[in-house]
Amino acid sequence: VGMGELPVNPLQQRLVVRPGLKPWLDHRDVLGHHDEVLNDVLIDWAAAAGRTTDDEVVTIIIPTYADLAMTTDAVWSCLRASEAAGDRIEILVVDNGCTPEVAVPLLSLMEQRDEVRVISLPENYGFALGNNAALAQAAGSTVVFLNNDTLVFEGWLDPIREAMKDPEVLAAQSLLIYDTGAIQSAGVAFSAAASPPR
């Protein structure tokens, strides 16, 4: 650094700034604790905490990377189930850096249905960070994280909403059933004395 020059912050060198968007780090340049750093850099948690949500709307977040068919099936199953049950939903599909061959048809879902929004990320940030990016934009007071290989049926949201009425409950899981009818998972319970696993 020469006289009168300020030292360059290495973090600032890796920031990518696009007009109108929050700066983000090039994911490939972050060597350690990258998801924690990106979680703070990519998502404006203060703004997310201050947003107004709708108690009548359930936001369903579906992250995907390079799997158009399963993701589209999951979205349409949510739409059919919500129409049959009279549920008000918002579906946030997280395009986790998909190729144009997948991204463009995903974006067309928004043109077909008002309940669907696609959040396009510049690269694959993984499942957790993709979910967090959408969570920060959720309009519903209840949020469901749904794997893109999941199909839902009429009434699937009722037990979740019922469980969430209990102020002691922080999260609830649907019964997961394989297409053979066998139970995959009936959920996990944590005691008040023990913290959930990380």
C-alpha positions as CSV (number, residue, x, y, z in Angstrom):
1,V,0.0,0.0,0.0
2,G,1.4,3.3,-1.1
3,M,1.3,6.6,0.8
4,G,-2.2,8.0,1.1
5,E,-3.8,4.7,-0.1
6,L,-6.1,2.8,2.1
7,P,-5.5,-1.0,2.4
8,V,-8.0,-3.1,0.4
9,N,-10.2,-5.3,2.5
10,P,-9.9,-8.8,1.0
11,L,-13.6,-9.4,1.6
12,Q,-14.5,-6.4,-0.5
13,Q,-12.4,-7.7,-3.3
14,R,-14.6,-10.8,-3.5
15,L,-17.9,-8.9,-3.3
16,V,-20.0,-8.9,-6.5
17,V,-22.2,-5.9,-6.8
18,R,-25.1,-5.8,-9.2
19,P,-27.3,-2.7,-9.6
20,G,-30.4,-2.9,-7.4
21,L,-29.3,-6.0,-5.6
22,K,-27.5,-6.7,-2.3
23,P,-23.8,-7.4,-2.8
24,W,-22.9,-11.1,-2.7
25,L,-19.7,-13.0,-2.3
26,D,-18.4,-15.3,-5.0
27,H,-19.2,-18.6,-3.3
28,R,-16.1,-20.3,-4.8
29,D,-13.7,-17.8,-3.1
30,V,-14.9,-18.4,0.5
31,L,-12.7,-21.0,2.1
32,G,-14.1,-21.7,5.5
33,H,-17.5,-21.3,7.2
34,H,-18.7,-20.2,3.8
35,D,-22.4,-21.0,4.4
36,E,-22.4,-18.9,7.6
37,V,-20.7,-16.0,5.8
38,L,-23.0,-16.2,2.8
39,N,-26.1,-16.5,5.0
40,D,-25.2,-13.1,6.5
41,V,-24.0,-11.5,3.3
42,L,-26.7,-12.7,0.9
43,I,-29.7,-12.3,3.2
44,D,-30.9,-9.1,4.8
45,W,-32.2,-10.6,8.0
46,A,-33.1,-7.3,9.6
47,A,-35.4,-6.5,6.7
48,A,-36.8,-10.1,6.8
49,A,-37.6,-9.7,10.5
50,G,-39.4,-6.4,9.9
51,R,-41.6,-7.7,7.1
52,T,-45.3,-8.2,7.5
53,T,-46.6,-11.7,7.1
54,D,-50.1,-13.0,6.4
55,D,-51.6,-15.4,9.0
56,E,-54.0,-16.8,6.3
57,V,-51.2,-17.7,3.9
58,V,-48.9,-20.7,4.0
59,T,-45.6,-20.2,2.2
60,I,-44.2,-23.4,0.7
61,I,-40.5,-23.3,-0.2
62,I,-39.1,-25.7,-2.7
63,P,-35.4,-25.5,-3.6
64,T,-34.1,-27.2,-6.7
65,Y,-31.0,-27.7,-8.6
66,A,-31.2,-29.2,-12.2
67,D,-34.3,-31.2,-11.7
68,L,-37.2,-29.7,-13.6
69,A,-39.6,-32.7,-13.7
70,M,-39.7,-33.5,-10.0
71,T,-39.8,-29.8,-9.1
72,T,-42.7,-29.2,-11.5
73,D,-44.6,-32.2,-10.1
74,A,-44.1,-31.0,-6.6
75,V,-45.4,-27.5,-7.4
76,W,-48.5,-28.8,-9.2
77,S,-49.3,-31.2,-6.4
78,C,-49.2,-28.3,-4.0
79,L,-51.4,-26.2,-6.2
80,R,-54.0,-29.1,-6.7
81,A,-54.1,-29.9,-3.0
82,S,-54.5,-26.2,-2.0
83,E,-57.3,-25.7,-4.5
84,A,-59.1,-28.8,-3.3
85,A,-58.8,-27.8,0.4
86,G,-59.3,-24.1,-0.1
87,D,-55.9,-23.2,1.3
88,R,-54.2,-19.9,0.5
89,I,-50.6,-20.6,-0.4
90,E,-47.6,-19.0,-1.8
91,I,-45.0,-21.3,-3.5
92,L,-41.4,-20.0,-3.6
93,V,-39.3,-22.2,-5.9
94,V,-35.6,-21.6,-5.3
95,D,-33.6,-22.0,-8.6
96,N,-30.3,-22.8,-7.0
97,G,-28.2,-21.9,-10.0
98,C,-29.9,-24.1,-12.6
99,T,-29.0,-24.1,-16.3
100,P,-31.2,-22.1,-18.7
101,E,-32.8,-25.4,-19.8
102,V,-34.2,-25.8,-16.3
103,A,-34.4,-22.2,-15.2
104,V,-36.6,-20.9,-18.1
105,P,-39.4,-23.5,-17.6
106,L,-39.3,-22.9,-13.9
107,L,-39.8,-19.2,-14.6
108,S,-42.8,-20.0,-16.8
109,L,-44.6,-21.4,-13.7
110,M,-44.9,-17.8,-12.5
111,E,-46.6,-16.9,-15.7
112,Q,-49.1,-19.8,-15.3
113,R,-50.0,-19.3,-11.6
114,D,-50.0,-16.2,-9.4
115,E,-49.2,-18.3,-6.3
116,V,-45.8,-19.3,-7.7
117,R,-42.6,-17.2,-7.5
118,V,-39.2,-18.3,-8.6
119,I,-36.2,-17.0,-6.7
120,S,-33.2,-17.3,-9.0
121,L,-29.8,-17.6,-7.3
122,P,-26.6,-17.2,-9.4
123,E,-25.2,-20.5,-8.4
124,N,-26.0,-23.6,-6.3
125,Y,-25.8,-22.4,-2.7
126,G,-27.1,-25.7,-1.3
127,F,-30.3,-26.8,0.4
128,A,-30.0,-24.8,3.6
129,L,-28.9,-21.5,2.1
130,G,-31.4,-21.8,-0.7
131,N,-34.2,-22.3,1.8
132,N,-33.0,-19.3,3.8
133,A,-32.9,-17.0,0.7
134,A,-36.6,-17.8,0.2
135,L,-37.5,-17.7,3.9
136,A,-36.4,-14.1,4.0
137,Q,-39.1,-13.3,1.3
138,A,-41.9,-15.5,2.6
139,A,-45.3,-13.8,2.7
140,G,-47.0,-16.4,4.9
141,S,-46.8,-16.6,8.7
142,T,-46.5,-20.4,8.4
143,V,-43.6,-21.7,6.3
144,V,-43.2,-25.2,4.9
145,F,-39.9,-26.4,3.6
146,L,-40.6,-29.1,1.0
147,N,-38.2,-31.3,-0.9
148,N,-38.7,-31.1,-4.6
149,D,-39.2,-34.9,-4.8
150,T,-42.3,-34.7,-2.7
151,L,-46.0,-34.9,-3.7
152,V,-48.7,-33.7,-1.4
153,F,-52.4,-34.4,-1.2
154,E,-55.5,-32.6,-0.1
155,G,-55.5,-31.8,3.6
156,W,-51.8,-32.2,4.1
157,L,-51.5,-28.7,5.6
158,D,-54.2,-29.2,8.2
159,P,-52.1,-31.2,10.8
160,I,-49.2,-28.8,10.4
161,R,-51.4,-25.8,11.0
162,E,-53.0,-27.5,13.9
163,A,-49.7,-28.4,15.5
164,M,-48.4,-24.8,15.1
165,K,-51.4,-23.4,17.1
166,D,-49.6,-24.7,20.2
167,P,-47.3,-21.9,21.5
168,E,-44.9,-24.6,22.7
169,V,-44.4,-25.9,19.2
170,L,-41.7,-24.3,17.0
171,A,-41.9,-26.7,14.0
172,A,-43.9,-29.5,12.7
173,Q,-43.4,-32.2,10.1
174,S,-45.9,-34.0,7.9
175,L,-46.2,-37.8,7.9
176,L,-43.8,-38.9,5.1
177,I,-45.0,-41.9,3.1
178,Y,-43.2,-43.8,0.3
179,D,-45.2,-44.5,-2.8
180,T,-45.5,-48.1,-1.6
181,G,-47.5,-46.9,1.4
182,A,-44.7,-47.5,3.9
183,I,-44.0,-44.8,6.4
184,Q,-40.7,-43.0,5.8
185,S,-40.9,-40.7,8.8
186,A,-43.5,-39.7,11.4
187,G,-41.3,-36.9,12.6
188,V,-38.9,-36.2,15.5
189,A,-39.8,-34.8,18.9
190,F,-37.4,-32.8,21.1
191,S,-37.9,-32.3,24.8
192,A,-37.9,-28.8,26.3
193,A,-34.8,-29.6,28.3
194,A,-32.7,-30.6,25.2
195,S,-31.9,-28.4,22.3
196,P,-32.5,-29.7,18.7
197,P,-29.6,-31.2,16.9
198,R,-27.5,-28.9,14.7
